[in-house]
């Protein structure tokens, strides 16, 4: 699983021209992003893509 590091958060903020964060805030951002990535990694593709047979497209002119 991909993990976010503090260096990545700091580097991204600098590249975007955003203000620096305190170390505790960087740690919090890293924790939030890694929790979100872990949750996404646990989902099956079925949560994201509906099977095509469930949709019916009709044209109304």
MODELLER restraints for C-alpha pairs under 7 A, 6 or more apart:
rsr = mdl.restraints
at = mdl.atoms
rsr.add(forms.Gaussian(group=physical.xy_distance, feature=features.Distance(at['CA:3:A'], at['CA:34:A']), mean=5.92, stdev=0.5))
rsr.add(forms.Gaussian(group=physical.xy_distance, feature=features.Distance(at['CA:4:A'], at['CA:30:A']), mean=6.02, stdev=0.5))
rsr.add(forms.Gaussian(group=physical.xy_distance, feature=features.Distance(at['CA:4:A'], at['CA:33:A']), mean=6.81, stdev=0.5))
rsr.add(forms.Gaussian(group=physical.xy_distance, feature=features.Distance(at['CA:4:A'], at['CA:34:A']), mean=6.06, stdev=0.5))
rsr.add(forms.Gaussian(group=physical.xy_distance, feature=features.Distance(at['CA:5:A'], at['CA:30:A']), mean=6.26, stdev=0.5))
rsr.add(forms.Gaussian(group=physical.xy_distance, feature=features.Distance(at['CA:6:A'], at['CA:26:A']), mean=6.12, stdev=0.5))
rsr.add(forms.Gaussian(group=physical.xy_distance, feature=features.Distance(at['CA:6:A'], at['CA:27:A']), mean=6.63, stdev=0.5))
rsr.add(forms.Gaussian(group=physical.xy_distance, feature=features.Distance(at['CA:6:A'], at['CA:30:A']), mean=6.19, stdev=0.5))
rsr.add(forms.Gaussian(group=physical.xy_distance, feature=features.Distance(at['CA:9:A'], at['CA:26:A']), mean=6.91, stdev=0.5))
